[in-house]
Structures are given as C-alpha cells and as structure tokens.
Amino acid sequence: MRAGLARANARGRPCERYHAGILRNALLPLLALAACLTAPGLARANPYNVSEVPKLIKEREARKLHSAGIHSTDDLLQHAVDPAQRKQLAKQTGLGAGRVAELARCSDLLRLSDIGPEFVMLLDAAGVKSVPDLAAKDPPALAKKMSTVNKARHIANPAPSEAQVKNWVSQAGKLPAVLVKG
C-alpha cells in the first residue's frame, strides 16, 4: 500500500513534510506564473475587445481592426508601438494614421488599473495624451479640470474622484513606456 500512495510515519499517519513538499512543488510554478502575468512591466489591467467599447472605437472601426487581426486593446497596443507599425496598421485597416495613433494612446492608458474607456476619453478631453503625460500631472488640478470638462461634455458619469486621479497618476509613474513617439 505504501509504495504508490501517501507516505506515513511510524504511527501510520501521513508524513507532513512529504505532503508539504508535494504542495510546494505544485504551488511554486503556479505562483511564478501568476507573478509573471501580473508584473508591472506587463501591466494589462483593462484589455477590452475592440467591439465592446463603442464610445471609444466605433463599430465600423472595430470591424476593420478585427479584419486586421486586432481583437483587443492589448492587440492594438502591441501592433501600434512605433510610428512604422501605426502606419502599417492604418494601411491594413483603412483607418487614418492619426486615428490609429489616437486609439493606440487610449489603449496605452487602459493599462492602468481601475480605469475604463469613458475615463480614458475624459483624460484625453482634459489634455492628457499619454501615460508619461499623466505621470507628470498634479492630481488635484487634473481632477478639477476633468470635472469641469465632464460637466460641459458629459463623458463619464460620475467624474472620477481626486483619489482615483491620484491613483492613476501614481500608476502612470510606475508603468514602463510602451509607445514610441513620432
């Protein structure tokens, strides 16, 4: 019975160190995988299917992106890192180069935790065009500006709190730059 089954100590009870070793050997690879997937450098907090954000990506644009193999905002960001890639994606999709660059910037901002498309659009309307741009902002001043813009344009309901904006600015300062300017 002991050959292929659980090991036991002299009293016939399962050997705790043996089972702890099995658990450790099974759990450590899973924890390592989880750490890799959640590492700050990867930072894929809010990937959306390009068809699921109609305020940000119009239905016609989403169809064109899907036909080019771009199915999520992460895909969009990965295929629009530098000016040459954005130009190629614009050619593949028939979208304007400026629109592809705008969508790439929005996808980049979606890497932040606790942010959605409406808040990304509100950041854009408030003059924040990139993650590094956000990192350089003063949270109270930005929150006030976003509130003012939101009252005029009704982009998000409700506008983000100052605490949310402070959190985004903090995260933006820690995220690695992805998009190459140009």
TIVO-2410 file (N, C-alpha, C; in nm, 3 decimals):
# residues 182
REC num residu      c1      c2      c3 atome chaine
REC   1      M   0.082  -0.119   0.000     N      A
REC   1      M   0.000   0.000   0.000    CA      A
REC   1      M   0.086   0.125   0.000     C      A
REC   2      R   0.198   0.123   0.070     N      A
REC   2      R   0.279   0.243   0.084    CA      A
REC   2      R   0.356   0.278  -0.042     C      A
REC   3      A   0.376   0.188  -0.129     N      A
REC   3      A   0.463   0.211  -0.244    CA      A
REC   3      A   0.416   0.327  -0.331     C      A
REC   4      G   0.294   0.328  -0.373     N      A
REC   4      G   0.248   0.432  -0.463    CA      A
REC   4      G   0.158   0.534  -0.397     C      A
REC   5      L   0.125   0.511  -0.270     N      A
REC   5      L   0.032   0.601  -0.203    CA      A
REC   5      L   0.107   0.695  -0.110     C      A
REC   6      A   0.033   0.760  -0.022     N      A
REC   6      A   0.092   0.858   0.069    CA      A
REC   6      A   0.191   0.792   0.162     C      A
REC   7      R   0.297   0.865   0.192     N      A
REC   7      R   0.395   0.815   0.287    CA      A
REC   7      R   0.342   0.835   0.428     C      A
REC   8      A   0.382   0.747   0.518     N      A
REC   8      A   0.334   0.756   0.656    CA      A
REC   8      A   0.452   0.750   0.751     C      A
REC   9      N   0.433   0.807   0.870     N      A
REC   9      N   0.538   0.799   0.971    CA      A
REC   9      N   0.522   0.668   1.047     C      A
REC  10      A   0.599   0.651   1.156     N      A
REC  10      A   0.598   0.525   1.231    CA      A
REC  10      A   0.461   0.493   1.289     C      A
REC  11      R   0.379   0.591   1.316     N      A
REC  11      R   0.247   0.567   1.374    CA      A
REC  11      R   0.139   0.546   1.268     C      A
REC  12      G   0.175   0.549   1.142     N      A
REC  12      G   0.078   0.527   1.037    CA      A
REC  12      G   0.010   0.655   0.989     C      A
REC  13      R   0.053   0.771   1.040     N      A
REC  13      R  -0.006   0.898   0.997    CA      A
REC  13      R   0.071   0.951   0.877     C      A
REC  14      P   0.003   1.025   0.792     N      A
REC  14      P   0.073   1.080   0.675    CA      A
REC  14      P   0.189   1.170   0.717     C      A
REC  15      C   0.296   1.159   0.645     N      A
REC  15      C   0.415   1.239   0.673    CA      A
REC  15      C   0.390   1.382   0.623     C      A
REC  16      E   0.386   1.476   0.715     N      A
REC  16      E   0.352   1.614   0.681    CA      A
REC  16      E   0.458   1.678   0.591     C      A
REC  17      R   0.584   1.647   0.617     N      A
REC  17      R   0.688   1.708   0.534    CA      A
REC  17      R   0.679   1.658   0.391     C      A
REC  18      Y   0.645   1.534   0.372     N      A
REC  18      Y   0.630   1.480   0.238    CA      A
REC  18      Y   0.519   1.554   0.164     C      A
REC  19      H   0.404   1.569   0.228     N      A
REC  19      H   0.291   1.636   0.165    CA      A
REC  19      H   0.320   1.785   0.143     C      A
REC  20      A   0.390   1.846   0.236     N      A
REC  20      A   0.428   1.987   0.219    CA      A
REC  20      A   0.518   2.002   0.097     C      A
REC  21      G   0.606   1.905   0.075     N      A
REC  21      G   0.695   1.909  -0.041    CA      A
REC  21      G   0.617   1.897  -0.171     C      A
REC  22      I   0.519   1.809  -0.172     N      A
REC  22      I   0.435   1.794  -0.292    CA      A
REC  22      I   0.359   1.923  -0.319     C      A
REC  23      L   0.302   1.979  -0.215     N      A
REC  23      L   0.227   2.104  -0.229    CA      A
REC  23      L   0.318   2.216  -0.278     C      A
REC  24      R   0.437   2.226  -0.219     N      A
REC  24      R   0.531   2.330  -0.258    CA      A
REC  24      R   0.573   2.313  -0.404     C      A
REC  25      N   0.600   2.192  -0.446     N      A
REC  25      N   0.642   2.167  -0.585    CA      A
REC  25      N   0.530   2.195  -0.685     C      A
REC  26      A   0.406   2.178  -0.646     N      A
REC  26      A   0.295   2.206  -0.735    CA      A
REC  26      A   0.258   2.353  -0.732     C      A
REC  27      L   0.271   2.415  -0.616     N      A
REC  27      L   0.226   2.553  -0.599    CA      A
REC  27      L   0.326   2.656  -0.650     C      A
REC  28      L   0.455   2.630  -0.633     N      A
REC  28      L   0.555   2.729  -0.673    CA      A
REC  28      L   0.548   2.765  -0.822     C      A
REC  29      P   0.537   2.668  -0.912     N      A
REC  29      P   0.525   2.707  -1.053    CA      A
REC  29      P   0.400   2.791  -1.082     C      A
REC  30      L   0.291   2.760  -1.014     N      A
REC  30      L   0.169   2.839  -1.034    CA      A
REC  30      L   0.186   2.981  -0.982     C      A
REC  31      L   0.252   2.996  -0.868     N      A
REC  31      L   0.277   3.130  -0.815    CA      A
REC  31      L   0.371   3.208  -0.905     C      A
REC  32      A   0.470   3.142  -0.960     N      A
REC  32      A   0.563   3.210  -1.052    CA      A
REC  32      A   0.489   3.257  -1.177     C      A
REC  33      L   0.401   3.173  -1.229     N      A
REC  33      L   0.322   3.212  -1.345    CA      A
REC  33      L   0.233   3.332  -1.313     C      A
REC  34      A   0.169   3.329  -1.199     N      A
REC  34      A   0.083   3.442  -1.158    CA      A
REC  34      A   0.165   3.569  -1.144     C      A
REC  35      A   0.285   3.559  -1.089     N      A
REC  35      A   0.371   3.677  -1.074    CA      A
REC  35      A   0.411   3.733  -1.210     C      A
REC  36      C   0.439   3.646  -1.305     N      A
REC  36      C   0.475   3.693  -1.440    CA      A
REC  36      C   0.358   3.763  -1.507     C      A
REC  37      L   0.240   3.708  -1.489     N      A
REC  37      L   0.123   3.766  -1.554    CA      A
REC  37      L   0.080   3.898  -1.493     C      A
REC  38      T   0.116   3.920  -1.367     N      A
REC  38      T   0.075   4.044  -1.301    CA      A
REC  38      T   0.191   4.139  -1.280     C      A
REC  39      A   0.305   4.113  -1.339     N      A
REC  39      A   0.421   4.201  -1.322    CA      A
REC  39      A   0.391   4.339  -1.377     C      A
REC  40      P   0.442   4.445  -1.310     N      A
REC  40      P   0.414   4.581  -1.354    CA      A
REC  40      P   0.456   4.609  -1.498     C      A
REC  41      G   0.562   4.544  -1.543     N      A
REC  41      G   0.609   4.569  -1.679    CA      A
REC  41      G   0.508   4.525  -1.784     C      A
REC  42      L   0.430   4.423  -1.752     N      A
REC  42      L   0.331   4.376  -1.848    CA      A
REC  42      L   0.204   4.461  -1.840     C      A
REC  43      A   0.162   4.489  -1.719     N      A
REC  43      A   0.054   4.582  -1.690    CA      A
REC  43      A  -0.058   4.583  -1.794     C      A
REC  44      R  -0.138   4.480  -1.792     N      A
REC  44      R  -0.253   4.471  -1.882    CA      A
REC  44      R  -0.379   4.471  -1.798     C      A
REC  45      A  -0.406   4.585  -1.735     N      A
REC  45      A  -0.514   4.591  -1.638    CA      A
REC  45      A  -0.652   4.578  -1.700     C      A
REC  46      N  -0.676   4.645  -1.810     N      A
REC  46      N  -0.811   4.654  -1.863    CA      A
REC  46      N  -0.819   4.627  -2.012     C      A
REC  47      P  -0.781   4.508  -2.056     N      A
REC  47      P  -0.796   4.483  -2.200    CA      A
REC  47      P  -0.944   4.467  -2.235     C      A
REC  48      Y  -0.984   4.530  -2.341     N      A
REC  48      Y  -1.121   4.522  -2.390    CA      A
REC  48      Y  -1.120   4.468  -2.531     C      A
REC  49      N  -1.226   4.395  -2.567     N      A
REC  49      N  -1.247   4.359  -2.706    CA      A
REC  49      N  -1.277   4.489  -2.779     C      A
REC  50      V  -1.217   4.510  -2.895     N      A
REC  50      V  -1.236   4.637  -2.965    CA      A
REC  50      V  -1.383   4.660  -3.002     C      A
REC  51      S  -1.463   4.555  -3.005     N      A
REC  51      S  -1.606   4.570  -3.035    CA      A
REC  51      S  -1.688   4.610  -2.912     C      A
REC  52      E  -1.627   4.602  -2.794     N      A
REC  52      E  -1.701   4.625  -2.670    CA      A
REC  52      E  -1.684   4.765  -2.612     C      A
REC  53      V  -1.622   4.854  -2.685     N      A
REC  53      V  -1.603   4.991  -2.636    CA      A
REC  53      V  -1.651   5.090  -2.742     C      A
REC  54      P  -1.784   5.090  -2.769     N      A
REC  54      P  -1.836   5.170  -2.881    CA      A
REC  54      P  -1.816   5.321  -2.866     C      A
REC  55      K  -1.804   5.369  -2.742     N      A
REC  55      K  -1.779   5.512  -2.725    CA      A
REC  55      K  -1.638   5.548  -2.768     C      A
REC  56      L  -1.548   5.454  -2.755     N      A
REC  56      L  -1.408   5.476  -2.788    CA      A
REC  56      L  -1.375   5.432  -2.931     C      A
REC  57      I  -1.425   5.315  -2.968     N      A
REC  57      I  -1.397   5.258  -3.101    CA      A
REC  57      I  -1.531   5.232  -3.169     C      A
REC  58      K  -1.555   5.303  -3.274     N      A
REC  58      K  -1.682   5.289  -3.347    CA      A
REC  58      K  -1.694   5.149  -3.407     C      A
REC  59      E  -1.817   5.106  -3.431     N      A
REC  59      E  -1.843   4.972  -3.483    CA      A
REC  59      E  -1.769   4.947  -3.615     C      A
REC  60      R  -1.771   5.044  -3.703     N      A
REC  60      R  -1.704   5.031  -3.833    CA      A
REC  60      R  -1.553   5.015  -3.813     C      A
REC  61      E  -1.497   5.090  -3.719     N      A
REC  61      E  -1.354   5.080  -3.690    CA      A
REC  61      E  -1.321   4.944  -3.630     C      A
REC  62      A  -1.408   4.896  -3.540     N      A
REC  62      A  -1.387   4.766  -3.476    CA      A
REC  62      A  -1.386   4.654  -3.582     C      A
REC  63      R  -1.477   4.661  -3.679     N      A
REC  63      R  -1.478   4.560  -3.786    CA      A
REC  63      R  -1.347   4.561  -3.864     C      A
REC  64      K  -1.299   4.680  -3.895     N      A
REC  64      K  -1.173   4.691  -3.969    CA      A
REC  64      K  -1.055   4.639  -3.887     C      A
REC  65      L  -1.057   4.667  -3.758     N      A
REC  65      L  -0.949   4.617  -3.670    CA      A
REC  65      L  -0.955   4.465  -3.662     C      A
REC  66      H  -1.076   4.410  -3.645     N      A
REC  66      H  -1.091   4.264  -3.640    CA      A
REC  66      H  -1.039   4.200  -3.768     C      A
REC  67      S  -1.068   4.260  -3.881     N      A
REC  67      S  -1.024   4.201  -4.008    CA      A
REC  67      S  -0.871   4.205  -4.021     C      A
REC  68      A  -0.807   4.294  -3.947     N      A
REC  68      A  -0.660   4.300  -3.948    CA      A
REC  68      A  -0.599   4.216  -3.836     C      A
REC  69      G  -0.682   4.140  -3.765     N      A
REC  69      G  -0.631   4.054  -3.658    CA      A
REC  69      G  -0.617   4.124  -3.524     C      A
REC  70      I  -0.672   4.242  -3.511     N      A
REC  70      I  -0.667   4.318  -3.385    CA      A
REC  70      I  -0.801   4.299  -3.316     C      A
REC  71      H  -0.800   4.221  -3.206     N      A
REC  71      H  -0.925   4.187  -3.140    CA      A
REC  71      H  -0.943   4.254  -3.005     C      A
REC  72      S  -0.834   4.300  -2.945     N      A
REC  72      S  -0.844   4.363  -2.814    CA      A
REC  72      S  -0.759   4.490  -2.811     C      A
REC  73      T  -0.780   4.568  -2.706     N      A
REC  73      T  -0.700   4.689  -2.691    CA      A
REC  73      T  -0.553   4.653  -2.667     C      A
REC  74      D  -0.527   4.538  -2.606     N      A
REC  74      D  -0.388   4.491  -2.592    CA      A
REC  74      D  -0.328   4.461  -2.729     C      A
REC  75      D  -0.404   4.393  -2.816     N      A
REC  75      D  -0.357   4.366  -2.952    CA      A
REC  75      D  -0.325   4.496  -3.024     C      A
REC  76      L  -0.414   4.591  -3.009     N      A
REC  76      L  -0.395   4.721  -3.074    CA      A
REC  76      L  -0.267   4.786  -3.026     C      A
REC  77      L  -0.246   4.785  -2.896     N      A
REC  77      L  -0.125   4.846  -2.840    CA      A
REC  77      L   0.001   4.774  -2.889     C      A
REC  78      Q  -0.002   4.642  -2.892     N      A
REC  78      Q   0.115   4.565  -2.935    CA      A
REC  78      Q   0.147   4.586  -3.082     C      A
REC  79      H   0.046   4.616  -3.164     N      A
REC  79      H   0.068   4.634  -3.308    CA      A
REC  79      H   0.081   4.780  -3.349     C      A
REC  80      A   0.090   4.869  -3.250     N      A
REC  80      A   0.100   5.012  -3.280    CA      A
REC  80      A   0.203   5.080  -3.191     C      A
REC  81      V   0.309   5.008  -3.159     N      A
REC  81      V   0.410   5.059  -3.067    CA      A
REC  81      V   0.487   5.178  -3.125     C      A
REC  82      D   0.528   5.167  -3.248     N      A
REC  82      D   0.609   5.275  -3.306    CA      A
REC  82      D   0.541   5.332  -3.431     C      A
REC  83      P   0.591   5.446  -3.480     N      A
REC  83      P   0.527   5.510  -3.595    CA      A
REC  83      P   0.515   5.419  -3.717     C      A
REC  84      A   0.614   5.337  -3.743     N      A
REC  84      A   0.609   5.248  -3.860    CA      A
REC  84      A   0.496   5.145  -3.844     C      A
REC  85      Q   0.481   5.090  -3.724     N      A
REC  85      Q   0.374   4.994  -3.700    CA      A
REC  85      Q   0.237   5.062  -3.711     C      A
REC  86      R   0.225   5.183  -3.659     N      A
REC  86      R   0.098   5.255  -3.668    CA      A
REC  86      R   0.063   5.284  -3.814     C      A
REC  87      K   0.164   5.320  -3.892     N      A
REC  87      K   0.141   5.346  -4.033    CA      A
REC  87      K   0.096   5.219  -4.105     C      A
REC  88      Q   0.161   5.106  -4.074     N      A
REC  88      Q   0.125   4.978  -4.134    CA      A
REC  88      Q  -0.018   4.938  -4.094     C      A
REC  89      L  -0.053   4.958  -3.967     N      A
REC  89      L  -0.186   4.924  -3.919    CA      A
REC  89      L  -0.291   5.013  -3.986     C      A
REC  90      A  -0.259   5.139  -4.004     N      A
REC  90      A  -0.350   5.231  -4.075    CA      A
REC  90      A  -0.373   5.182  -4.217     C      A
REC  91      K  -0.267   5.137  -4.281     N      A
REC  91      K  -0.279   5.086  -4.418    CA      A
REC  91      K  -0.364   4.958  -4.422     C      A
REC  92      Q  -0.341   4.868  -4.327     N      A
REC  92      Q  -0.415   4.741  -4.321    CA      A
REC  92      Q  -0.564   4.763  -4.295     C      A
REC  93      T  -0.595   4.860  -4.210     N      A
REC  93      T  -0.734   4.878  -4.167    CA      A
REC  93      T  -0.810   4.981  -4.247     C      A
REC  94      G  -0.739   5.069  -4.314     N      A
REC  94      G  -0.806   5.178  -4.384    CA      A
REC  94      G  -0.843   5.292  -4.290     C      A
REC  95      L  -0.802   5.284  -4.165     N      A
REC  95      L  -0.822   5.394  -4.072    CA      A
REC  95      L  -0.711   5.495  -4.093     C      A
REC  96      G  -0.738   5.619  -4.064     N      A
REC  96      G  -0.635   5.721  -4.077    CA      A
REC  96      G  -0.522   5.700  -3.978     C      A
REC  97      A  -0.402   5.742  -4.015     N      A
REC  97      A  -0.286   5.726  -3.927    CA      A
REC  97      A  -0.307   5.799  -3.795     C      A
REC  98      G  -0.370   5.916  -3.800     N      A
REC  98      G  -0.398   5.990  -3.678    CA      A
REC  98      G  -0.493   5.917  -3.587     C      A
REC  99      R  -0.594   5.852  -3.646     N      A
REC  99      R  -0.692   5.777  -3.566    CA      A
REC  99      R  -0.627   5.654  -3.504     C      A
REC 100      V  -0.539   5.586  -3.576     N      A
REC 100      V  -0.469   5.471  -3.521    CA      A
REC 100      V  -0.381   5.516  -3.404     C      A
REC 101      A  -0.313   5.629  -3.420     N      A
REC 101      A  -0.229   5.682  -3.312    CA      A
REC 101      A  -0.315   5.716  -3.189     C      A
REC 102      E  -0.431   5.774  -3.212     N      A
REC 102      E  -0.522   5.808  -3.101    CA      A
REC 102      E  -0.570   5.682  -3.029     C      A
REC 103      L  -0.608   5.580  -3.105     N      A
REC 103      L  -0.653   5.454  -3.045    CA      A
REC 103      L  -0.540   5.386  -2.969     C      A
REC 104      A  -0.418   5.396  -3.020     N      A
REC 104      A  -0.302   5.338  -2.950    CA      A
REC 104      A  -0.280   5.411  -2.817     C      A
REC 105      R  -0.290   5.543  -2.818     N      A
REC 105      R  -0.274   5.620  -2.693    CA      A
REC 105      R  -0.382   5.581  -2.592     C      A
REC 106      C  -0.504   5.567  -2.638     N      A
REC 106      C  -0.613   5.527  -2.548    CA      A
REC 106      C  -0.590   5.386  -2.494     C      A
REC 107      S  -0.545   5.296  -2.579     N      A
REC 107      S  -0.516   5.159  -2.535    CA      A
REC 107      S  -0.403   5.158  -2.433     C      A
REC 108      D  -0.307   5.247  -2.450     N      A
REC 108      D  -0.197   5.259  -2.356    CA      A
REC 108      D  -0.249   5.303  -2.219     C      A
REC 109      L  -0.339   5.399  -2.217     N      A
REC 109      L  -0.396   5.445  -2.089    CA      A
REC 109      L  -0.481   5.338  -2.024     C      A
REC 110      L  -0.538   5.247  -2.102     N      A
REC 110      L  -0.618   5.138  -2.044    CA      A
REC 110      L  -0.532   5.036  -1.969     C      A
REC 111      R  -0.400   5.050  -1.975     N      A
REC 111      R  -0.314   4.963  -1.894    CA      A
REC 111      R  -0.326   4.994  -1.745     C      A
REC 112      L  -0.378   5.111  -1.712     N      A
REC 112      L  -0.394   5.150  -1.572    CA      A
REC 112      L  -0.505   5.068  -1.508     C      A
REC 113      S  -0.491   5.037  -1.381     N      A
REC 113      S  -0.597   4.968  -1.308    CA      A
REC 113      S  -0.708   5.066  -1.275     C      A
REC 114      D  -0.828   5.015  -1.266     N      A
REC 114      D  -0.945   5.093  -1.225    CA      A
REC 114      D  -0.975   5.210  -1.317     C      A
REC 115      I  -0.954   5.189  -1.445     N      A
REC 115      I  -0.988   5.293  -1.543    CA      A
REC 115      I  -1.061   5.225  -1.658     C      A
REC 116      G  -1.157   5.293  -1.714     N      A
REC 116      G  -1.231   5.238  -1.826    CA      A
REC 116      G  -1.229   5.334  -1.943     C      A
REC 117      P  -1.292   5.296  -2.052     N      A
REC 117      P  -1.289   5.378  -2.173    CA      A
REC 117      P  -1.341   5.521  -2.153     C      A
REC 118      E  -1.448   5.536  -2.073     N      A
REC 118      E  -1.502   5.670  -2.053    CA      A
REC 118      E  -1.401   5.761  -1.982     C      A
REC 119      F  -1.333   5.706  -1.882     N      A
REC 119      F  -1.233   5.787  -1.811    CA      A
REC 119      F  -1.114   5.817  -1.901     C      A
REC 120      V  -1.078   5.723  -1.988     N      A
REC 120      V  -0.970   5.748  -2.084    CA      A
REC 120      V  -1.011   5.861  -2.178     C      A
REC 121      M  -1.135   5.858  -2.224     N      A
REC 121      M  -1.183   5.965  -2.311    CA      A
REC 121      M  -1.185   6.099  -2.237     C      A
REC 122      L  -1.220   6.097  -2.111     N      A
REC 122      L  -1.222   6.218  -2.030    CA      A
REC 122      L  -1.080   6.270  -2.008     C      A
REC 123      L  -0.986   6.182  -1.983     N      A
REC 123      L  -0.845   6.224  -1.972    CA      A
REC 123      L  -0.800   6.292  -2.100     C      A
REC 124      D  -0.834   6.231  -2.213     N      A
REC 124      D  -0.798   6.288  -2.343    CA      A
REC 124      D  -0.860   6.428  -2.360     C      A
REC 125      A  -0.987   6.440  -2.324     N      A
REC 125      A  -1.056   6.569  -2.336    CA      A
REC 125      A  -0.995   6.674  -2.243     C      A
REC 126      A  -0.936   6.627  -2.133     N      A
REC 126      A  -0.873   6.718  -2.037    CA      A
REC 126      A  -0.727   6.747  -2.074     C      A
REC 127      G  -0.682   6.693  -2.187     N      A
REC 127      G  -0.548   6.724  -2.235    CA      A
REC 127      G  -0.441   6.622  -2.205     C      A
REC 128      V  -0.477   6.510  -2.145     N      A
REC 128      V  -0.380   6.404  -2.116    CA      A
REC 128      V  -0.374   6.311  -2.236     C      A
REC 129      K  -0.259   6.303  -2.300     N      A
REC 129      K  -0.248   6.228  -2.425    CA      A
REC 129      K  -0.169   6.098  -2.413     C      A
REC 130      S  -0.103   6.075  -2.298     N      A
REC 130      S  -0.021   5.954  -2.287    CA      A
REC 130      S   0.001   5.919  -2.140     C      A
REC 131      V   0.053   5.801  -2.116     N      A
REC 131      V   0.086   5.758  -1.981    CA      A
REC 131      V   0.194   5.849  -1.921     C      A
REC 132      P   0.304   5.878  -1.993     N      A
REC 132      P   0.403   5.970  -1.936    CA      A
REC 132      P   0.345   6.110  -1.910     C      A
REC 133      D   0.255   6.154  -1.995     N      A
REC 133      D   0.189   6.283  -1.975    CA      A
REC 133      D   0.108   6.280  -1.845     C      A
REC 134      L   0.035   6.173  -1.822     N      A
REC 134      L  -0.043   6.157  -1.700    CA      A
REC 134      L   0.048   6.156  -1.577     C      A
REC 135      A   0.161   6.087  -1.587     N      A
REC 135      A   0.253   6.076  -1.473    CA      A
REC 135      A   0.305   6.213  -1.429     C      A
REC 136      A   0.308   6.308  -1.520     N      A
REC 136      A   0.361   6.442  -1.489    CA      A
REC 136      A   0.255   6.537  -1.434     C      A
REC 137      K   0.131   6.495  -1.427     N      A
REC 137      K   0.021   6.584  -1.385    CA      A
REC 137      K   0.010   6.594  -1.233     C      A
REC 138      D  -0.044   6.707  -1.189     N      A
REC 138      D  -0.078   6.730  -1.049    CA      A
REC 138      D  -0.219   6.676  -1.027     C      A
REC 139      P  -0.236   6.572  -0.943     N      A
REC 139      P  -0.367   6.508  -0.928    CA      A
REC 139      P  -0.482   6.602  -0.892     C      A
REC 140      P  -0.468   6.690  -0.793     N      A
REC 140      P  -0.583   6.777  -0.762    CA      A
REC 140      P  -0.622   6.868  -0.878     C      A
REC 141      A  -0.523   6.924  -0.946     N      A
REC 141      A  -0.552   7.012  -1.060    CA      A
REC 141      A  -0.616   6.934  -1.174     C      A
REC 142      L  -0.566   6.812  -1.199     N      A
REC 142      L  -0.622   6.731  -1.307    CA      A
REC 142      L  -0.764   6.688  -1.274     C      A
REC 143      A  -0.788   6.649  -1.149     N      A
REC 143      A  -0.923   6.609  -1.109    CA      A
REC 143      A  -1.021   6.725  -1.128     C      A
REC 144      K  -0.978   6.844  -1.093     N      A
REC 144      K  -1.064   6.962  -1.109    CA      A
REC 144      K  -1.092   6.988  -1.258     C      A
REC 145      K  -0.987   6.979  -1.339     N      A
REC 145      K  -1.004   7.001  -1.483    CA      A
REC 145      K  -1.096   6.895  -1.544     C      A
REC 146      M  -1.078   6.769  -1.504     N      A
REC 146      M  -1.162   6.662  -1.556    CA      A
REC 146      M  -1.309   6.684  -1.516     C      A
REC 147      S  -1.331   6.730  -1.395     N      A
REC 147      S  -1.466   6.757  -1.350    CA      A
REC 147      S  -1.530   6.868  -1.434     C      A
REC 148      T  -1.453   6.973  -1.460     N      A
REC 148      T  -1.502   7.085  -1.541    CA      A
REC 148      T  -1.535   7.039  -1.683     C      A
REC 149      V  -1.444   6.964  -1.743     N      A
REC 149      V  -1.466   6.913  -1.880    CA      A
REC 149      V  -1.587   6.820  -1.882     C      A
REC 150      N  -1.599   6.736  -1.780     N      A
REC 150      N  -1.710   6.641  -1.776    CA      A
REC 150      N  -1.845   6.711  -1.762     C      A
REC 151      K  -1.849   6.820  -1.685     N      A
REC 151      K  -1.975   6.895  -1.671    CA      A
REC 151      K  -2.018   6.952  -1.806     C      A
REC 152      A  -1.921   6.993  -1.886     N      A
REC 152      A  -1.953   7.052  -2.016    CA      A
REC 152      A  -1.985   6.947  -2.122     C      A
REC 153      R  -1.915   6.832  -2.117     N      A
REC 153      R  -1.927   6.735  -2.227    CA      A
REC 153      R  -1.997   6.605  -2.190     C      A
REC 154      H  -2.022   6.581  -2.062     N      A
REC 154      H  -2.094   6.461  -2.015    CA      A
REC 154      H  -2.033   6.332  -2.070     C      A
REC 155      I  -1.905   6.312  -2.045     N      A
REC 155      I  -1.835   6.194  -2.096    CA      A
REC 155      I  -1.848   6.076  -2.000     C      A
REC 156      A  -1.830   6.101  -1.871     N      A
REC 156      A  -1.834   5.994  -1.771    CA      A
REC 156      A  -1.939   6.028  -1.665     C      A
REC 157      N  -1.998   5.926  -1.607     N      A
REC 157      N  -2.096   5.950  -1.503    CA      A
REC 157      N  -2.069   5.856  -1.386     C      A
REC 158      P  -2.017   5.906  -1.278     N      A
REC 158      P  -1.974   6.042  -1.247    CA      A
REC 158      P  -1.830   6.064  -1.291     C      A
REC 159      A  -1.783   6.186  -1.273     N      A
REC 159      A  -1.642   6.217  -1.298    CA      A
REC 159      A  -1.559   6.145  -1.192     C      A
REC 160      P  -1.433   6.116  -1.221     N      A
REC 160      P  -1.350   6.047  -1.122    CA      A
REC 160      P  -1.322   6.136  -1.001     C      A
REC 161      S  -1.304   6.071  -0.888     N      A
REC 161      S  -1.270   6.145  -0.767    CA      A
REC 161      S  -1.122   6.184  -0.771     C      A
REC 162      E  -1.086   6.275  -0.684     N      A
REC 162      E  -0.946   6.314  -0.675    CA      A
REC 162      E  -0.859   6.195  -0.635     C      A
REC 163      A  -0.911   6.108  -0.549     N      A
REC 163      A  -0.837   5.988  -0.508    CA      A
REC 163      A  -0.811   5.896  -0.627     C      A
REC 164      Q  -0.911   5.880  -0.715     N      A
REC 164      Q  -0.892   5.797  -0.834    CA      A
REC 164      Q  -0.784   5.857  -0.924     C      A
REC 165      V  -0.790   5.987  -0.945     N      A
REC 165      V  -0.692   6.054  -1.030    CA      A
REC 165      V  -0.552   6.041  -0.970     C      A
REC 166      K  -0.543   6.057  -0.839     N      A
REC 166      K  -0.412   6.042  -0.772    CA      A
REC 166      K  -0.358   5.901  -0.793     C      A
REC 167      N  -0.445   5.801  -0.784     N      A
REC 167      N  -0.406   5.662  -0.807    CA      A
REC 167      N  -0.355   5.643  -0.950     C      A
REC 168      W  -0.426   5.698  -1.048     N      A
REC 168      W  -0.384   5.685  -1.188    CA      A
REC 168      W  -0.249   5.752  -1.212     C      A
REC 169      V  -0.230   5.871  -1.155     N      A
REC 169      V  -0.103   5.942  -1.172    CA      A
REC 169      V   0.011   5.861  -1.111     C      A
REC 170      S  -0.014   5.803  -0.995     N      A
REC 170      S   0.087   5.719  -0.930    CA      A
REC 170      S   0.120   5.597  -1.015     C      A
REC 171      Q   0.017   5.529  -1.066     N      A
REC 171      Q   0.040   5.412  -1.152    CA      A
REC 171      Q   0.116   5.449  -1.279     C      A
REC 172      A   0.078   5.563  -1.337     N      A
REC 172      A   0.141   5.606  -1.462    CA      A
REC 172      A   0.291   5.629  -1.442     C      A
REC 173      G   0.328   5.676  -1.324     N      A
REC 173      G   0.470   5.698  -1.295    CA      A
REC 173      G   0.549   5.568  -1.284     C      A
REC 174      K   0.481   5.458  -1.260     N      A
REC 174      K   0.547   5.329  -1.244    CA      A
REC 174      K   0.544   5.243  -1.370     C      A
REC 175      L   0.456   5.275  -1.463     N      A
REC 175      L   0.444   5.194  -1.585    CA      A
REC 175      L   0.558   5.223  -1.681     C      A
REC 176      P   0.611   5.120  -1.743     N      A
REC 176      P   0.714   5.145  -1.844    CA      A
REC 176      P   0.650   5.204  -1.970     C      A
REC 177      A   0.725   5.290  -2.036     N      A
REC 177      A   0.677   5.348  -2.161    CA      A
REC 177      A   0.666   5.237  -2.265     C      A
REC 178      V   0.560   5.239  -2.343     N      A
REC 178      V   0.537   5.139  -2.447    CA      A
REC 178      V   0.539   5.204  -2.584     C      A
REC 179      L   0.467   5.314  -2.597     N      A
REC 179      L   0.455   5.379  -2.727    CA      A
REC 179      L   0.576   5.466  -2.757     C      A
REC 180      V   0.625   5.452  -2.878     N      A
REC 180      V   0.736   5.535  -2.927    CA      A
REC 180      V   0.675   5.655  -2.998     C      A
REC 181      K   0.719   5.774  -2.960     N      A
REC 181      K   0.665   5.896  -3.021    CA      A
REC 181      K   0.709   5.906  -3.166     C      A
REC 182      G   0.631   5.980  -3.239     N      A
REC 182      G   0.671   6.004  -3.377    CA      A
REC 182      G   0.555   6.016  -3.470     C      A
***
